């Protein structure tokens, strides 16, 4: 019988014991478990994810347990906004979540994160405002 928990090690060396049901939302881990015939006692390294980002990813997974895969993007965006706000996060946290979601093949988070970022970008009237918001240097200067 497969263990109920998995061990994930983030790139900052921290070990996280997490419920198997939560990480099944992470496509890369779900596929790895299929190859392992559903059971592994080994530590699973996550070289592209830090501990704080993993905690947020797990909160996302917990939030998504009650929603189906076809939950509207607007619902997922609102959940993501609340998650980032509660963590005291900013644009950098959003970028880290998008990057981690891409790496871990978390389509629902990747869709919500990229749409949220697109909404933010569309809300600005000029390139200068965007550069200020995201601390992007003006190459012309």
N, C-alpha and C positions, 0 to 999 in steps of 0.2 A: 504494500500500500504506500503510495507516495506521501512524502512529508507534507504537512500543511503549510510549512514555512520554507522560505529560501533565504540564502545569505547573499547579499549584494555588497560589493566593495566599490566605493566611489574613488575618484581619482585623487582625493586627498587622504586616502588610506583608511577611511572610516568604514566600519562594517555595519550593515543594516540588516536586521532580521525582519522579513516582510511576509505577509500572507501571500501564498501562491495565487489565490483568486485575484488579488489586486494586480500583480505583475503580468497576469495573462492579457491585460490590456496593452502590454508592451510587445509589439509584434516580434521583435528580435528575440526576446526571452521566450515567448510562446513557441516560436519555431525551434529554439534550442531544446526546450523541454520535450517537444515531439521527437527530436532526434535521440534524446536520452531516454525515450520510452516513458516519459512522464515523471521520472524521479532523478534527482541529483542531490548529493549531499555536499558537493563541492561549492566553494565560494565562486560566485559569478562576478567577474570584474566588469566595471563600467568605466573605462578609461576616459570617456568624454563627458562624464557627469560628476559634478561635485556634490557634496553632502547636502548643502542647502537646497540645491535644485532638485535633488532626489526627493527630499521631504515634500517639496511643492508638487512634484509629479505624483507622489503617492496620495497626497490630498486630492489632486485632480482625479485620480483613479477612484478614490473613495466617493467623490462627488458624482462620478459617472455611473456608479453601480446601479443607481436608481433610474437611470435614463437609458433608453434604447439607442442603438447606433444611429438611428435616423432622427434623433432629437435635432430640432432646428438649430442652425448655426448661431442665431441670435441668442438662444438660450445658453448655448455653450460659451459664447462670448461674455455674457453676463456672469456666468460662473467663474470664468477666467479672470474677469475684472475684479470680482470680489476676492478671489484667491490672491491676486497680486496686491490688492489694497490691504488685506489682512496681514500680509507678510511684510508690509512697509516697503514694498518693492517699487521699482521704477521701470524705465524703459530697458535698462540693462537686464533686469529680471525677466522681462518679456522676451528679450533676445536669447537669454540662456534657456528659457523654457522652449522656445521655438527650435533652437539648435538641438536640445536634448530630445524633443519629440520627434524630430527628423531622424536622429541617430537610432532611437529606440523603436521607430515605426509606430508611433502613437498617432494614428490618423486623426482622431477626433480633436486632440489637443493641437496638432499641427494646423488643421483647418481653422480652428477657432483663433489660434495665435496669429496666423498670417492674415486672417480677415480683420482681426483687431488692429494689427499694424497697418493694414491698408486703410482702415477707417481713420486712424490717427493721421496718416499721411494726407488723405483726401480732405481733412478738416483745415488744412493750411492753405493760405492764398498765394504764398510765394516760396521760392526756393530758399530765400534768406531765412524765413521763419523755420523752415525744416532744418536748415543747417544749425540754427540756434538751438532748436529742440533736441537734436541728436548729436550736438557738439561735433559737427562735421566742418573741417577747415575749408575755406573758400580757396580754391586753387589759383584764382586770379590774383589774389593778394600776395 
